[in-house]
Amino acid sequence: MSLKGRSLPGKVLIRRSDPMDATFLPSPSIDRSPSENDEGSSEQSNDTNEDQVHKSNPNACAVATQFKSLTIVPDNTSEELPRFGINPRAMDTAKLMKFTKVLGDVTLTLDKLRELAWSGVPSYIRPNVWRLLLGYAPTNLDRREGVLKRKRTEYFNYISQYYDVSDNERTDEEITMLRQIAVDCPRTVPEITFFQQVEVQKSLERILYIWAIRHPASGYVQGINDLVTPFLVVFLSEHLEGSVDKWLLADLHPDTIYNIEADCYWCLTKLLDGMQDHYTFAQPGIQRLVFKLKDLVKRIDEPISRHMEEQGLDFLQFSFRWFNCLLIREIPFHLVSRLLDTYLAEGDALPDFLVYISASFLLTWSVELQKLDFQEMLMFLQHLPTHNWGYQELEMVLSRAFMWHSMFNSSPSHLST
């Protein structure tokens, strides 16, 4: 796996190749198959001697320290971007031509699409790319329209079967679950006025309730409501123009709304299929990732790890929400779609890569955190100063995560299972 301007072992060089490419690493080559069992491969790799990473990469920790300490020099471009604008990285003409070529194939090569999507997808092709990456839309162009029509009809039937029924036909558990969803929907992305529309909240309620009924092992868990929001905005963008703050769902025909809901439902289902134990009883999948995050941070940045331990700050106290909501609550909403581009490009490997993204996210504030006591750290991590972030800051987090993943993932004995 190659990185622009850098080879390991050695020091990090971020080479400027064009004005919009100053701080970004290229898309990694995704050489894993969508069906690969990452958890199983991780367990097998854990038998590796902990020192192997140093033997194969003697300067690995030094490289990690150098890259972690890099700071972003803000410019005025992020301030000039519209609130729900396009990632400048995704506007690259050469990259757009590559997307066009891959999407134009009668039988699409999914690995090529993953590699392109990892570093961002142009907004106007994002809906189609996401459907393909998640396996909701088939790679064969001739089958695509028919499959989507059938799946949307299936969702429409679910509405009449599960949602449009009286409480007399529901169990007590189902009534309680529906009420909890109805409480959570108005709280979803409260800073965006679009999500305060009654019609939008009803759409969220239908999607979440039907998903919960169809997945009884977990049912509805708070936080899943946040995961629906990027899908809803992206699929609505095929039908509504301008700023999201000015959209009116009532302007659309009911059939169009149901089709959009269907796409959200099936994409949410595909996304969560790979991490079902994140939302089952006691959420063991998330707890496992929290422990891996703690071990990874200790390997990359021992001083902050030691400081947090001395202050008695447990990773569960802040990172559980990060994994539960896939960091969606922690960054400005206009950056969430860009984050999902990388998530969906990772495919079945997403849970593992989330650990590296979260480590990169946390260590953005390593220097600041080491000056704080327990209470101050907890408050800081629960109210992170990301409200002014632009694409540049997010890309730096993803770039660090990619680098650390490429360094440590082949010798993951430092990660507990």
C-alpha positions in Angstrom: 0.0 0.0 0.0 1.6 3.3 -1.1 1.3 6.7 0.3 2.0 9.9 -1.7 5.4 11.4 -0.8 6.1 8.8 1.9 7.7 5.4 2.3 8.0 3.4 5.5 10.2 3.2 7.4 11.3 6.8 7.2 9.9 10.2 8.0 6.6 11.6 6.8 6.6 13.8 3.8 3.4 15.3 2.6 4.2 16.4 -0.9 2.3 19.3 -2.5 1.2 18.2 -6.0 -1.6 20.7 -6.6 -3.2 23.6 -4.6 -6.1 21.5 -3.4 -4.0 18.4 -2.5 -1.6 19.8 0.1 -2.7 17.8 3.1 -4.4 14.8 1.7 -3.2 11.2 1.2 -4.4 9.3 -1.8 -7.1 6.7 -1.7 -5.8 3.5 -0.2 -6.0 0.4 -2.4 -8.8 -1.7 -0.9 -7.5 -5.2 -1.4 -9.9 -7.0 0.9 -13.0 -8.7 -0.3 -16.4 -7.4 0.9 -17.1 -10.8 2.5 -13.9 -11.0 4.5 -14.3 -11.7 8.1 -12.2 -9.0 9.7 -12.9 -10.1 13.3 -11.6 -13.6 12.5 -8.5 -12.3 10.8 -7.8 -10.0 13.7 -8.0 -12.9 16.2 -5.5 -14.9 14.1 -3.1 -11.9 13.8 -3.2 -11.4 17.6 -0.9 -14.4 18.0 1.9 -12.2 16.5 4.6 -11.2 18.8 4.1 -7.7 20.1 7.6 -6.6 19.0 7.0 -7.6 15.4 5.9 -4.1 14.4 9.3 -2.8 15.5 11.2 -5.6 13.7 9.4 -5.0 10.4 9.2 -1.3 10.9 11.9 -0.1 13.3 10.9 3.6 12.9 7.2 3.0 13.1 6.6 4.7 16.5 8.9 7.6 15.5 6.8 8.1 12.3 3.6 7.9 14.3 4.9 10.6 16.6 5.9 12.8 13.8 2.7 12.5 12.0 0.6 13.0 15.2 2.4 16.2 15.9 1.6 17.7 12.5 -0.7 20.7 12.8 -3.1 22.1 10.2 -2.4 25.6 9.0 -5.9 26.9 8.4 -6.6 29.0 5.3 -9.6 31.0 4.4 -11.0 28.4 2.0 -12.9 26.4 4.6 -14.6 29.6 5.8 -15.7 30.4 2.3 -17.2 27.0 1.6 -21.1 26.9 1.8 -22.4 25.2 4.9 -23.4 22.2 2.8 -20.9 22.7 0.0 -18.8 20.3 -1.9 -15.5 18.9 -0.7 -12.8 20.5 -2.8 -11.0 17.2 -3.0 -14.1 15.7 -4.7 -14.1 18.3 -7.4 -10.8 17.2 -8.9 -11.4 16.8 -12.7 -9.1 13.7 -13.1 -10.8 12.0 -10.2 -14.3 12.8 -11.6 -13.3 11.2 -14.9 -12.2 8.0 -13.0 -15.6 7.9 -11.3 -17.4 8.3 -14.6 -15.4 5.5 -16.2 -16.0 3.1 -13.3 -19.7 3.9 -13.0 -20.2 3.5 -16.7 -19.1 -0.1 -16.9 -22.0 -2.6 -17.5 -20.6 -4.7 -14.6 -19.0 -2.4 -12.1 -15.7 -3.3 -10.4 -16.5 -2.7 -6.7 -12.9 -2.6 -5.6 -12.1 0.2 -8.0 -15.1 2.2 -6.8 -14.1 1.7 -3.1 -10.6 2.9 -3.9 -11.9 6.1 -5.5 -14.6 6.7 -2.9 -12.3 6.4 0.1 -11.0 10.0 -0.4 -14.4 11.6 -1.2 -17.2 11.3 -3.6 -18.6 14.2 -5.7 -22.0 15.2 -4.1 -24.1 14.7 -7.3 -23.0 11.1 -7.8 -22.9 10.2 -4.1 -26.4 8.7 -3.9 -25.6 6.1 -6.6 -22.1 5.5 -5.3 -23.4 4.8 -1.7 -26.1 2.4 -3.0 -23.4 0.5 -4.8 -20.8 0.5 -2.1 -23.3 -0.9 0.4 -24.5 -3.7 -2.0 -28.0 -2.3 -2.0 -27.8 -1.6 -5.8 -26.3 -4.5 -7.8 -23.1 -3.9 -9.7 -24.7 -5.1 -12.9 -26.2 -2.1 -14.7 -28.9 -4.1 -16.4 -30.3 -5.5 -13.1 -30.0 -2.3 -11.1 -33.4 -0.6 -11.9 -35.4 -3.7 -11.3 -33.7 -4.6 -8.0 -34.2 -1.1 -6.6 -37.9 -1.1 -7.7 -38.5 -4.4 -6.0 -36.7 -3.4 -2.7 -38.6 -0.1 -2.6 -41.9 -2.0 -3.0 -40.9 -4.3 -0.2 -40.3 -1.4 2.1 -43.7 0.1 1.1 -45.3 -3.2 2.2 -43.5 -3.0 5.5 -45.1 0.3 6.2 -48.6 -1.1 6.0 -47.6 -4.3 7.7 -45.7 -2.8 10.7 -46.2 0.9 10.9 -49.7 1.8 9.7 -51.4 -0.4 12.4 -53.2 0.5 15.6 -51.6 0.0 19.0 -54.0 -2.8 19.6 -52.0 -4.9 17.1 -48.7 -4.1 18.7 -47.1 -5.8 21.7 -46.3 -3.7 24.8 -42.6 -3.8 23.8 -43.4 -2.5 20.3 -45.5 0.3 21.8 -42.7 1.3 24.1 -40.1 1.2 21.3 -42.2 3.3 19.0 -42.7 5.9 21.8 -39.0 6.1 22.4 -38.3 6.6 18.7 -41.0 9.3 18.6 -39.1 11.1 21.5 -35.7 10.8 19.9 -36.6 12.0 16.4 -37.1 15.6 17.4 -33.7 15.5 19.1 -31.9 14.3 16.0 -29.5 16.9 14.6 -31.3 19.8 16.5 -29.0 22.4 15.0 -30.3 21.8 11.5 -33.8 23.3 11.0 -34.6 20.8 8.2 -34.8 18.0 10.8 -37.3 19.9 12.8 -40.0 19.5 10.1 -42.8 17.2 11.2 -42.7 15.4 7.9 -39.0 14.7 8.3 -39.4 13.4 11.8 -42.2 11.1 10.6 -39.9 9.7 7.9 -37.2 9.0 10.5 -39.8 7.4 12.7 -41.0 5.0 10.0 -37.5 4.0 9.0 -36.3 3.5 12.5 -39.4 1.6 13.7 -39.5 -0.7 10.7 -35.7 -1.4 11.1 -36.2 -2.2 14.8 -39.1 -4.5 14.2 -37.2 -6.3 11.4 -34.1 -6.7 13.7 -35.5 -8.0 17.0 -32.0 -9.1 18.3 -31.2 -5.5 18.9 -34.4 -3.5 18.5 -34.1 0.2 18.6 -31.0 1.6 20.3 -30.5 5.3 20.8 -27.8 6.5 18.4 -29.2 4.6 15.4 -31.3 7.7 14.7 -28.1 9.6 14.0 -27.0 7.0 11.5 -30.0 7.5 9.3 -29.5 11.3 8.8 -26.7 11.3 6.2 -28.6 8.8 4.1 -31.8 10.9 4.2 -29.9 14.1 3.2 -27.9 12.4 0.4 -30.9 10.6 -1.2 -33.1 13.7 -0.9 -30.3 15.7 -2.8 -31.5 13.8 -5.9 -34.8 15.6 -5.7 -34.2 18.9 -3.8 -31.7 21.7 -4.6 -30.0 24.4 -2.7 -29.1 24.5 1.0 -30.4 21.7 3.2 -31.7 24.4 5.6 -34.2 25.5 2.9 -35.5 22.1 1.9 -39.1 21.3 2.4 -40.0 17.6 2.4 -43.7 18.5 1.9 -42.7 19.7 -1.6 -42.2 16.1 -2.7 -44.8 13.5 -3.8 -45.5 10.9 -1.2 -44.3 8.1 -3.5 -41.0 9.9 -3.9 -40.7 10.2 -0.1 -41.4 6.5 0.4 -38.7 5.6 -2.2 -36.2 7.8 -0.4 -37.2 6.2 2.9 -36.7 2.8 1.3 -33.2 3.6 0.2 -32.4 4.9 3.7 -33.9 1.8 5.3 -32.0 -0.7 3.1 -28.7 1.3 3.3 -29.0 1.5 7.1 -29.6 -2.2 7.2 -26.5 -2.9 5.0 -24.4 -0.6 7.1 -25.4 -2.3 10.4 -25.2 -5.8 9.1 -21.5 -5.7 9.6 -21.7 -4.6 13.2 -24.8 -6.1 14.7 -23.2 -6.8 18.0 -22.7 -3.0 18.4 -26.4 -2.8 19.2 -27.4 -6.1 20.9 -27.7 -6.4 24.6 -24.8 -4.7 26.5 -23.4 -3.7 23.1 -20.3 -6.0 23.2 -19.0 -4.9 19.8 -18.7 -1.3 20.9 -17.0 -2.3 24.2 -14.5 -4.4 22.3 -13.6 -1.3 20.1 -13.3 0.9 23.2 -10.7 -1.5 24.6 -8.8 -1.6 21.3 -8.8 2.2 21.1 -7.3 2.4 24.6 -4.5 0.0 23.6 -3.8 1.8 20.3 -3.6 5.2 21.9 -1.1 3.8 24.5 1.1 2.6 21.6 0.9 5.8 19.6 1.0 8.4 22.4 2.1 7.1 25.7 2.1 10.5 27.5 -1.6 11.2 26.9 -2.4 7.6 27.7 -0.6 7.8 31.0 -2.1 11.2 31.8 -5.7 9.9 31.3 -4.9 6.9 33.4 -3.5 9.0 36.2 -6.5 11.3 36.2 -8.8 8.2 36.3 -10.5 8.9 32.9 -11.9 5.8 31.4 -12.2 5.5 27.6 -15.7 4.2 28.0 -16.7 7.6 29.4 -16.3 9.4 26.1 -15.6 7.0 23.3 -18.6 4.8 23.7 -20.7 7.5 22.2 -18.2 7.9 19.4 -18.5 4.3 18.3 -22.3 4.2 19.0 -22.9 7.1 16.6 -19.8 6.5 14.4 -18.5 10.0 15.3 -21.5 11.6 13.5 -22.4 13.7 16.6 -18.8 14.9 17.1 -18.4 16.9 13.8 -20.4 19.5 11.9 -23.2 18.0 10.0 -22.0 19.3 6.6 -18.9 17.0 7.0 -20.8 13.8 7.8 -21.3 12.8 4.2 -17.6 13.0 3.5 -16.9 10.9 6.6 -19.4 8.3 5.3 -17.6 8.1 2.0 -14.6 6.6 3.7 -16.8 4.5 6.1 -18.6 2.8 3.1 -15.4 2.4 1.1 -14.0 0.4 4.0 -16.8 -2.1 3.7 -16.7 -5.0 6.2 -13.4 -3.6 7.6 -15.2 -0.5 9.0 -15.4 -1.6 12.6 -11.6 -2.2 12.7 -10.8 1.1 10.9 -13.1 3.0 13.3 -10.5 2.4 16.0 -7.9 4.2 14.0 -10.2 7.1 13.1 -11.1 7.5 16.7 -7.5 7.4 17.8 -6.6 10.1 15.2 -9.6 12.1 16.3 -8.7 11.9 20.0 -5.0 12.7 19.5 -5.9 15.9 17.6 -6.1 17.4 21.0 -3.3 15.5 22.7 -1.4 18.6 23.8 -4.5 20.3 25.2 -5.7 17.3 27.0 -2.5 16.8 28.9 -3.0 20.2 30.6 -6.4 19.2 31.9 -7.6 17.4 35.0 -10.3 14.6 35.0 -13.3 16.9 35.1 -11.9 19.3 32.5 -10.9 16.4 30.2 -14.4 14.8 30.4 -16.1 18.1 29.7 -13.7 18.8 26.8 -14.3 15.4 25.2 -18.0 15.7 25.5 -18.1 19.1 23.9 -15.2 19.0 21.4 -14.2 22.3 19.6 -15.1 21.0 16.1 -17.9 23.5 15.2 -15.6 25.5 12.9 -14.0 22.5 11.3 -13.9 22.3 7.5 -12.9 19.5 5.1 -9.2 20.1 5.7 -9.4 19.2 9.4 -11.5 16.1 8.7 -9.1 15.0 5.9 -6.2 15.2 8.3 -7.9 12.9 10.8 -8.6 10.4 8.1 -5.1 10.6 6.7 -3.5 9.9 10.1 -5.9 7.0 10.6 -4.9 5.6 7.3 -1.2 5.9 8.0 -1.5 4.3 11.5 -3.7 1.5 10.1 -1.1 0.7 7.4 1.6 0.7 10.0 0.0 -1.3 12.8 -2.7 -3.4 11.3 -0.4 -6.1 9.9 1.0 -6.6 13.4 -2.0 -5.9 15.6 -0.8 -7.8 18.7 -1.0 -4.5 20.6 -4.8 -4.5 20.2 -6.7 -6.5 22.8 -9.6 -8.7 21.8 
